[in-house]
């Protein structure tokens, strides 16, 4: 039977209503397919769901609706000749003669321009996706391409709007990277299944192959059997790509598979009905059973998207998800009993505390049980006893099989390396010294490259040309830098402005726990320029050494390094994710002389490059810090250029330390080397020598650490151009235990 045409409003034959009708606002519900992109973006980066994010989302939905309506208008215009042969569509505004075609074309263009203009206000990725959606509408409708006329291509070219809408939802909130391709493909194939079911229902409803062919050219090829076969193909492809996404990104969603399979079957059963609602998806809301089942499936999907079930990853032998769960159900299934690992971790913590009684620098931070610290103080274990117990702990750790679950394996590997470093440091404190490289390998799981004087002389020649002065390069450089010292009376204002900016940029990308904070102090008579003393409870005390003049570039360096997103954020995330959430007590102590320090110093040094691009840093220093310091802003670019050249000399300090500590250079020769190749003043070189005496091979953690961290982040897509991805990889490195040697491993994830 043919549905009566009287279902339209009484005034549908005149006025503006026909022009509203051809824009199909009742089809805007299809833009709900954006929701998956939104949910996925929020699961990856919860911080995007802010007031500003909601406003961007509203603009994105409006832009998408306008673009979609532009496509609908074009579809109505160009389909009118065929719609006159359709039992239902012949009553539409254009086939029935209620539309003035020039006005319809004007409506098509105006809707496209309005939607594109809104998209342009968001970001380039969203704009390009919106244009893609509009172009697909043109290709779908306009001859000679007119993909809707070609069998199978009609379904695929229409259903590709599903992954485009996924991208639109994603890019409304995250613009620096793309969502998983596997999910986009699954979304495409699922949409193709829905569209093929619609074609199947239309074909059966028309009931006459000749009439069907006159209505739609693709129906010259289609038969009911061919459409059913294509529906099966699309469903299988959707399941395949959906399975790839689930296993690669979020295994918990495996529990949605039976429900989603049931949803496909339910929709297919609707497509089999006479006068099937699949012909008009906008009427599906009338089928309460289907809508209820759809709501249940959606609720299950959303819930599992924000849940983590660690045991699943062990059972299925897959890497854990990088999505951030709202809830964690159950404990990770370790290959060895949890009490065994916890007992060995406790032994390790107690040994570090015991060594701290002999070496004040060993324990950089501790916020574990206070009683353990008191017991270590009372026991005062001899150094040889500490070495012996560390050896015994190493035997026990090496005897444990590596757990199957990735988290447990990381924990054991890290604890083994930390134990070796503890044993090495205890022997060093006892007087048994290693060579510079052997010590750095044992303590920090890394060895710095060697460079001779000729290497640094070549770099100095480049700097000499840039300075364009007279006399030795070090003298030219000291004269140049003298004009960029922060006056002592302006130091606090400059530092607090730098810290505020670093904190704001970090919090825009990193979800930090409530109550995190640090205090800032100025001190003297220290061998370092700045230090973060982590107190636990998400609090730090940061000290800045004012013994020597502080140059303007050090404000952002120290603010990022010691605070955000450096040491303070690193320690906060470790306490939050490893100590509080997982109960790994070995992370409640920070042994300074351990592999952990290369990660800590490397990420702290690289943090400024994550928080600021080169241009952003120059702009902030020129426009904010230079005026606060009373310096001349127009000279900021020149200062940046020179500083960029001097950073290439960073490894000169390593060579001075290696030669000095290995006996290849005297103290005076080391100071001379630092003055010549690291461009240090005599006072700063003497301060650095005191650092060598106290911290020895620790110096490699700054420059080598930064280089390894940068290599790790960039290899995983964290380039300066992909800001969000850069933050994501960087933050993952902060909160997931890794050994320095792992930073050299090739990237395996997207």
C-alpha positions in Angstrom: 0.0 0.0 0.0 1.0 3.6 -0.6 1.2 5.8 2.4 -1.2 8.8 2.2 0.3 12.1 1.4 -1.8 13.9 3.9 0.7 13.4 6.7 2.4 16.7 5.9 1.3 19.9 7.8 -1.7 21.8 6.5 0.4 24.7 5.3 3.0 22.5 3.6 1.8 23.6 0.1 2.7 27.2 0.5 5.1 29.7 2.2 8.5 28.8 3.6 7.6 25.3 4.8 8.6 23.5 1.6 12.0 25.1 1.7 12.4 24.0 5.3 11.3 20.5 4.4 13.9 20.0 1.6 16.6 20.9 4.2 15.3 17.9 6.1 15.8 19.0 9.7 14.1 15.8 10.7 17.2 14.0 9.4 19.6 15.9 11.7 19.4 13.0 14.1 21.9 11.3 11.8 24.5 13.7 13.0 24.2 11.8 16.2 26.9 9.6 14.6 29.3 12.4 15.8 28.7 11.2 19.3 31.1 8.3 19.0 33.9 10.7 18.0 33.0 12.9 21.0 33.0 9.9 23.5 36.2 8.6 22.1 37.9 12.1 22.4 36.7 12.4 26.0 38.0 8.9 26.9 41.4 9.8 25.5 41.6 13.3 27.0 39.0 14.0 29.7 40.2 17.6 30.0 38.7 18.5 26.7 35.2 18.3 28.2 35.4 21.9 29.6 33.1 24.8 29.2 35.1 25.9 26.1 34.9 22.3 24.8 31.1 22.2 25.1 30.9 25.5 23.2 33.1 24.1 20.4 30.9 21.1 20.4 27.8 23.2 20.0 29.3 25.0 17.1 30.4 21.7 15.5 26.9 20.3 15.7 25.4 23.4 14.1 28.0 23.4 11.3 27.4 19.7 10.6 23.7 20.2 10.5 24.0 23.0 8.0 26.4 21.1 5.8 24.1 18.0 5.9 21.1 20.2 5.0 22.9 21.6 2.1 23.5 18.1 0.8 19.8 17.2 1.4 18.6 20.2 -0.6 20.9 19.2 -3.5 19.6 15.7 -3.2 16.0 16.9 -3.4 16.7 19.0 -6.4 18.5 16.4 -8.5 16.4 13.4 -7.4 13.1 15.1 -8.3 12.7 13.5 -11.7 13.2 10.0 -10.3 11.1 10.7 -7.2 8.1 11.2 -9.4 8.2 7.4 -10.0 8.4 6.5 -6.3 5.1 5.8 -4.6 6.0 7.8 -1.5 8.6 10.4 -2.6 6.5 11.8 -5.5 4.6 13.9 -2.8 7.8 15.7 -1.8 8.0 19.5 -2.3 10.0 19.6 -5.6 8.4 16.6 -7.4 4.9 18.0 -6.5 5.8 21.5 -7.8 5.8 23.5 -4.6 9.4 24.8 -4.9 10.9 27.5 -7.1 14.2 25.8 -8.3 16.4 28.9 -8.4 15.5 29.5 -4.7 16.3 25.9 -3.9 19.8 26.3 -5.5 20.3 29.5 -3.5 19.3 27.6 -0.3 21.8 24.9 -1.1 24.7 27.4 -1.5 23.7 29.5 1.5 23.5 26.4 3.8 26.9 25.2 2.6 28.5 28.6 3.1 27.0 29.0 6.6 28.1 25.6 7.7 31.6 26.1 6.3 31.9 29.5 8.0 31.1 27.9 11.3 33.5 25.0 10.7 36.3 27.5 9.9 35.9 29.1 13.4 36.9 25.7 15.1 40.1 24.3 13.5 41.6 23.2 10.2 40.9 19.5 10.8 37.3 20.1 11.5 37.0 22.4 8.5 38.5 19.9 6.1 36.2 17.1 7.5 33.2 19.4 7.0 34.2 20.1 3.4 34.7 16.4 2.9 31.1 15.8 4.1 29.8 18.4 1.6 32.0 17.1 -1.3 30.6 13.6 -0.7 27.1 15.1 -1.0 28.0 16.6 -4.3 29.6 13.4 -5.6 26.6 11.4 -4.5 24.1 13.6 -6.3 25.7 15.5 -9.2 26.2 14.0 -12.7 28.3 12.6 -14.3 29.7 11.0 -11.1 26.5 10.7 -9.2 27.6 7.8 -7.1 24.1 7.0 -6.0 23.4 5.6 -9.5 26.1 2.9 -9.3 25.4 -0.4 -7.5 27.3 -0.9 -4.3 29.1 2.5 -4.8 25.8 4.1 -3.9 25.8 2.4 -0.5 29.5 2.9 0.2 29.6 6.6 -0.8 26.6 7.4 1.3 27.7 5.4 4.4 31.2 7.0 4.3 29.4 9.9 5.9 29.4 7.9 9.2 33.2 7.9 9.7 33.2 11.6 8.5 30.8 12.4 11.3 33.0 10.5 13.7 35.9 12.7 12.6 33.7 15.8 13.1 32.9 14.8 16.6 36.5 14.0 17.4 38.0 17.1 15.8 35.5 19.3 17.6 37.5 18.5 20.7 40.9 17.2 19.6 42.5 18.6 16.4 46.1 17.5 16.6 45.6 13.8 15.8 43.1 11.4 14.2 41.1 8.7 15.9 41.9 5.0 15.3 41.5 4.0 11.6 40.1 0.6 12.6 37.1 2.2 14.4 36.5 4.5 11.4 36.4 1.5 9.1 34.1 -0.4 11.4 31.8 2.7 11.5 31.9 2.9 7.7 31.0 -0.8 7.2 28.2 -0.6 9.9 26.8 2.4 8.0 27.0 0.4 4.8 25.0 -2.4 6.4 22.3 0.1 7.4 22.2 1.7 4.0 22.1 -1.6 2.2 19.2 -2.7 4.4 17.4 0.5 3.4 18.0 -0.3 -0.3 16.7 -3.8 0.4 13.5 -2.5 2.0 13.0 0.1 -0.7 13.4 -2.6 -3.4 10.9 -4.9 -1.8 8.5 -2.1 -1.1 8.4 -1.0 -4.8 7.8 -4.6 -5.8 8.3 -4.1 -9.5 11.9 -4.3 -10.9 11.0 -2.0 -13.9 9.5 0.7 -11.6 12.5 0.3 -9.2 14.9 0.8 -12.1 13.1 3.9 -13.2 13.3 5.3 -9.7 17.0 4.5 -9.0 19.5 3.5 -11.7 21.4 1.1 -9.3 18.2 -0.9 -9.0 18.8 -2.1 -12.5 21.5 -4.3 -11.1 20.2 -5.0 -7.6 18.0 -8.0 -6.7 16.8 -8.9 -3.3 19.4 -11.7 -3.1 22.3 -9.5 -4.2 21.3 -6.9 -1.6 21.2 -9.6 1.1 24.6 -10.8 0.2 26.0 -7.3 0.3 24.4 -6.8 3.7 26.2 -9.9 5.0 29.5 -8.7 3.6 29.2 -5.2 5.2 28.2 -6.8 8.6 31.3 -9.1 8.5 33.6 -6.3 7.6 32.2 -4.1 10.4 32.8 -7.0 12.9 36.3 -7.5 11.6 37.4 -3.9 12.0 35.4 -3.5 15.2 37.4 -6.5 16.6 40.7 -4.9 15.6 39.7 -1.7 17.4 38.6 -3.6 20.5 41.8 -5.7 20.8 44.1 -2.8 19.9 42.5 -0.1 22.0 39.9 -1.2 24.6 39.5 -4.9 25.3 36.6 -4.2 27.7 34.4 -3.5 24.8 34.4 -7.2 23.9 31.4 -7.5 26.2 29.4 -5.3 23.7 29.9 -7.8 20.8 26.9 -10.0 21.5 24.7 -7.0 22.1 25.9 -5.3 18.9 25.4 -8.5 16.9 21.9 -8.6 18.3 21.4 -5.0 17.2 22.4 -5.9 13.6 20.0 -8.8 13.6 17.2 -6.7 15.0 17.6 -4.1 12.3 17.7 -6.8 9.7 14.4 -8.1 11.0 12.9 -4.6 10.6 14.3 -4.5 7.1 12.4 -7.6 6.3 9.0 -6.1 7.2 6.5 -5.0 4.7 6.5 -1.2 4.5 9.8 -1.5 6.5 10.8 1.5 8.7 14.3 1.0 7.3 13.2 3.0 4.3 12.7 6.0 6.6 15.2 5.8 9.5 13.7 9.0 10.8 10.6 7.1 11.8 12.5 4.4 13.8 11.6 6.2 17.1 8.1 4.7 16.7 9.5 1.2 17.2 9.9 1.2 20.9 11.4 -2.2 21.2 14.2 -1.4 18.8 14.8 2.0 20.4 14.9 0.5 23.9 17.4 -2.2 22.7 19.5 0.5 21.0 19.6 2.5 24.2 20.7 -0.5 26.2 23.5 -1.2 23.7 24.6 2.4 23.7 24.6 2.5 27.6 26.7 -0.7 27.7 29.2 0.7 25.1 29.6 4.0 26.9 30.0 2.3 30.3 32.6 -0.1 29.1 34.4 2.7 27.2 35.2 4.3 30.6 35.9 1.1 32.5 39.2 -0.8 32.9 39.3 -4.6 33.6 43.0 -5.4 33.9 42.6 -9.1 34.0 41.2 -9.2 30.5 44.6 -8.0 29.1 46.4 -10.9 30.8 43.8 -13.4 29.5 43.9 -12.1 25.9 47.7 -11.3 26.0 47.3 -7.7 24.7 48.8 -4.4 25.7 46.7 -2.4 28.1 44.5 0.4 26.9 45.9 4.0 26.9 42.4 5.3 27.6 41.8 6.7 31.0 39.1 4.7 32.9 36.6 6.1 35.3 36.4 2.8 37.1 38.7 -0.2 37.4 37.1 -3.5 38.0 39.2 -6.2 39.7 43.0 -6.4 40.1 45.6 -7.1 37.5 46.3 -10.8 37.4 50.0 -11.1 38.2 52.1 -14.1 37.2 53.5 -14.2 40.7 51.5 -13.7 43.9 51.0 -10.0 44.7 52.3 -10.4 48.3 55.7 -11.7 46.9 56.2 -8.6 44.8 55.0 -6.4 47.5 57.3 -8.0 50.0 60.4 -7.6 47.7 59.3 -4.0 47.0 59.2 -3.3 50.8 62.7 -4.8 51.2 63.9 -2.5 48.5 62.4 0.6 50.1 63.9 -0.3 53.4 67.4 -0.8 51.9 67.2 2.6 50.1 66.3 4.2 53.4 69.2 2.4 55.1 71.6 3.7 52.5 70.2 7.2 53.0 71.5 7.1 56.6 75.0 7.0 55.0 74.5 9.2 52.0 72.2 12.2 52.4 71.7 12.5 48.6 70.4 9.0 48.1 66.8 9.6 49.1 65.4 12.4 47.0 61.8 12.0 48.2 60.0 9.6 50.5 56.3 9.5 51.4 55.9 5.9 52.5 55.2 4.7 56.0 56.9 7.1 58.4 57.8 4.2 60.7 60.1 2.7 58.1 62.2 5.8 58.1 62.5 5.8 61.9 63.5 2.1 61.9 66.2 2.8 59.3 67.6 5.6 61.5 67.6 3.4 64.5 69.1 0.3 62.8 71.9 2.2 61.0 72.8 -0.8 58.9 76.5 -0.9 57.9 77.3 -0.3 54.3 78.6 -3.8 53.7 75.3 -5.2 55.2 73.4 -3.1 52.8 75.4 -4.3 49.8 75.0 -7.9 51.0 71.2 -7.6 51.4 70.9 -5.8 48.0 72.7 -8.7 46.4 70.3 -11.2 48.1 67.3 -9.1 46.9 68.7 -9.2 43.4 68.8 -13.0 43.4 65.2 -13.1 44.6 64.0 -10.7 41.9 65.9 -12.5 39.2 64.3 -15.8 40.2 60.8 -14.4 39.6 59.4 -15.2 36.2 58.4 -12.2 34.2 54.6 -11.7 34.6 52.4 -12.1 31.5 50.5 -8.9 32.1 52.4 -5.8 30.8 52.0 -3.8 34.0 53.4 -6.6 36.2 56.3 -7.1 33.7 57.2 -3.4 33.8 57.1 -3.4 37.6 59.5 -6.3 37.9 61.9 -5.1 35.2 62.0 -1.7 36.8 62.5 -3.1 40.3 65.4 -5.3 39.1 67.1 -2.2 37.6 66.5 -0.1 40.7 68.0 -2.9 42.8 71.1 -3.0 40.7 71.5 0.8 40.9 71.0 0.6 44.7 73.7 -2.0 45.0 76.1 0.1 42.8 75.5 3.3 44.8 76.0 1.5 48.1 79.4 0.2 46.8 80.3 3.7 45.6 79.5 5.2 49.0 81.7 2.4 50.5 84.6 3.6 48.4 84.4 1.2 45.4 84.3 3.5 42.4 83.5 2.6 38.9 84.6 4.4 35.8 82.3 7.2 34.6 80.6 5.1 31.8 80.4 1.9 33.9 78.8 3.9 36.7 76.2 5.6 34.4 75.3 2.2 32.9 74.8 0.6 36.3 72.9 3.5 37.8 71.0 5.0 34.9 70.8 2.3 32.3 72.5 4.5 29.8 76.0 5.6 28.6 76.5 9.1 27.1 78.3 9.4 23.7 81.9 10.7 23.7 83.0 13.8 21.8 86.5 15.2 21.4 87.6 18.8 21.4 87.5 19.0 17.6 83.7 18.3 17.8 83.1 21.2 20.1 85.5 23.5 18.3 83.4 23.1 15.1 80.3 24.1 17.1 82.1 27.1 18.6 83.1 28.3 15.2 79.4 28.4 14.2 78.7 30.3 17.4 81.6 32.7 16.7 80.1 33.6 13.3 76.7 34.2 14.9 78.1 36.5 17.7 80.0 38.5 15.1 82.3 40.0 17.8 86.0 40.0 18.6 88.1 38.0 20.9 87.6 34.4 22.3 84.1 33.0 21.9 83.6 32.6 25.6 84.4 36.3 26.2 82.1 37.3 23.4 79.4 35.1 24.8 79.8 36.4 28.4 79.5 40.0 27.1 76.5 39.1 25.1 74.7 37.3 28.0 75.5 40.1 30.5 72.7 42.1 29.1 70.1 39.4 29.8 70.5 38.9 33.6 67.3 39.2 35.6 67.7 41.9 38.3 67.4 40.3 41.7 64.6 42.6 42.7 62.6 41.4 39.6 63.4 37.8 40.0 60.3 36.7 41.9 57.9 38.4 39.6 59.5 36.9 36.5 59.6 33.4 38.0 56.0 33.5 39.2 54.8 34.7 35.7 56.8 31.8 34.1 55.3 29.3 36.5 51.8 30.5 36.0 52.1 30.1 32.2 53.7 26.7 32.5 51.0 25.6 34.9 48.2 26.8 32.7 49.6 25.1 29.6 50.1 21.9 31.4 46.7 21.8 33.0 45.1 22.3 29.6 46.5 18.9 28.6 47.1 16.9 31.8 44.5 16.0 34.4 46.1 16.6 37.8 44.6 15.6 41.1 42.9 18.3 43.3 45.2 19.9 45.8 48.5 19.6 43.9 50.7 22.6 44.5 54.3 23.7 45.3 56.0 26.4 47.2 58.8 28.5 45.8 62.0 29.4 47.8 65.2 31.2 46.9 68.4 29.8 48.4 72.2 30.2 48.2 75.4 28.1 48.6 74.2 25.1 46.5 75.9 23.1 43.7 72.7 23.2 41.6 70.6 26.0 40.0 67.2 24.6 41.0 65.8 21.7 42.9 62.4 20.1 43.5 61.9 18.5 46.9 58.8 16.4 46.5 56.9 16.1 49.8 54.2 13.6 48.9 50.5 14.4 49.1 50.8 16.0 45.6 53.0 18.9 47.1 56.5 20.0 46.3 59.0 22.6 47.6 61.0 24.2 44.8 64.2 26.0 45.5 66.1 28.4 43.1 69.7 29.0 43.8 70.6 32.7 43.5 74.4 32.3 44.1 75.1 33.4 40.5 73.3 35.7 38.1 70.1 34.1 36.5 69.6 34.9 32.9 66.1 35.4 31.3 66.0 32.0 29.5 66.4 30.2 32.8 63.0 31.4 34.0 61.0 29.2 31.7 63.6 26.5 31.8 63.4 26.2 35.6 59.6 26.8 35.8 59.0 23.9 33.4 61.8 21.7 34.6 61.1 21.9 38.3 57.4 22.5 38.1 55.0 22.1 35.1 55.2 19.7 33.3 58.6 18.6 34.9 59.5 17.2 38.2 56.4 18.3 40.2 54.0 16.8 37.6 56.1 13.7 37.2 56.1 13.0 41.0 52.4 13.8 41.3 51.5 11.4 38.5 53.7 8.6 40.0 52.1 9.1 43.4 48.6 9.1 41.9 48.8 6.2 39.5 51.4 3.9 40.9 51.4 4.4 44.7 47.8 5.3 45.4 45.9 3.5 42.7 48.1 0.4 42.4 49.8 0.2 45.8 53.3 -0.1 44.4 55.2 1.1 47.5 58.6 1.1 45.8 57.5 4.3 44.0 56.9 6.0 47.3 60.6 6.5 47.5 62.7 8.3 44.9 66.3 7.1 44.9 68.3 9.8 43.2 71.0 7.5 41.8 68.8 5.2 39.8 67.4 4.7 36.2 64.3 6.7 37.4 66.5 9.9 37.3 67.2 9.7 33.6 63.5 9.7 32.9 62.9 12.4 35.5 65.6 14.8 34.2 65.0 14.0 30.6 61.3 14.7 30.7 61.9 17.8 32.9 64.3 19.2 30.3 62.1 18.3 27.4 59.0 19.6 29.1 59.6 23.1 28.0 59.5 22.0 24.3 56.2 20.2 25.0 54.6 23.2 26.7 55.9 25.7 24.1 56.8 25.6 20.5 59.9 27.7 19.6 57.7 30.5 18.3 55.4 30.4 21.4 58.4 30.5 23.8 59.9 33.5 22.0 56.6 35.3 22.0 55.9 34.7 25.7 59.5 35.7 26.8 59.5 38.8 24.5 56.0 40.0 25.4 55.8 39.0 29.1 59.1 38.0 30.7 61.4 40.6 29.1 59.2 43.5 30.2 58.9 42.1 33.7 62.7 41.7 33.9 63.2 45.3 32.5 64.9 43.9 29.4 64.6 45.1 25.8 61.9 43.0 24.1 63.0 43.7 20.5 66.3 41.9 21.3 64.6 38.7 22.4 64.8 37.0 18.9 68.5 37.6 18.7 69.0 36.2 22.2 67.0 33.1 21.2 69.1 32.5 18.1 72.3 32.6 20.1 70.9 30.3 22.9 69.8 27.8 20.3 73.4 27.5 19.1 74.8 27.1 22.7 72.5 24.2 23.5 74.4 22.1 21.0 77.4 22.4 23.4 75.4 20.6 26.2 77.6 17.4 26.0 80.7 19.4 26.8 79.8 19.1 30.5 79.7 15.3 30.2 83.2 15.2 28.8 84.5 17.4 31.5 82.9 15.1 34.2 84.1 12.0 32.4 87.7 13.2 32.2 87.8 14.6 35.7 86.2 11.6 37.4 88.2 9.0 35.5 91.4 10.8 36.3 92.1 12.1 32.9 91.9 15.7 33.9 92.7 17.7 37.1 90.2 20.0 38.7 91.8 23.0 37.1 91.8 21.3 33.7 88.1 20.4 34.1 87.3 24.0 34.9 89.2 25.2 31.9 87.4 22.7 29.7 84.0 24.0 31.0 85.0 27.6 30.4 86.2 26.8 26.9 83.6 24.4 25.5 80.6 24.9 27.8 81.0 28.7 27.8 80.9 28.9 31.6 82.2 31.8 33.6 84.9 30.8 36.2 82.3 31.0 39.0 79.8 28.8 37.2 82.5 26.3 36.1 83.6 26.0 39.8 80.0 25.4 40.8 79.7 22.7 38.2 82.8 21.0 39.4 81.3 20.8 42.9 78.3 19.2 41.2 80.6 16.6 39.6 82.2 15.8 43.0 78.8 15.3 44.6 76.7 13.7 41.9 79.3 12.2 39.6 77.9 10.6 36.4 74.4 12.0 37.2 75.2 14.8 34.7 74.3 12.6 31.7 70.7 12.5 32.8 70.1 16.1 31.7 71.3 16.1 28.1 71.2 12.4 27.2 67.9 12.1 29.0 66.4 15.0 27.1 67.6 13.5 23.8 66.3 10.1 24.5 62.9 11.4 25.7 62.6 13.6 22.5 63.5 10.6 20.4 60.8 8.5 22.2 58.1 11.1 21.9 58.8 12.0 18.2 59.0 8.4 17.2 55.5 7.9 18.4 54.0 10.8 16.5 54.7 13.6 19.1 56.1 16.1 16.7 55.9 19.8 17.3 53.1 20.0 14.7 51.0 17.3 16.5 50.7 19.2 19.8 48.0 16.9 21.4 49.8 13.7 20.4 53.1 15.2 21.8 51.4 15.8 25.1 49.8 12.4 25.2 53.0 10.5 24.6 54.9 12.7 27.0 52.3 12.2 29.8 52.3 8.5 29.2 56.0 8.5 29.7 55.6 10.3 33.0 53.1 7.9 34.5 54.1 4.5 33.1 57.4 3.0 34.5 60.0 2.6 31.8 63.7 1.9 31.7 66.0 4.4 29.8 67.0 1.6 27.5 63.4 1.2 26.4 63.4 4.8 25.1 65.6 3.7 22.3 63.2 1.0 21.2 61.3 1.6 17.9 57.7 2.8 18.2 55.1 0.1 17.8 52.0 2.0 18.6 50.2 4.5 16.4 
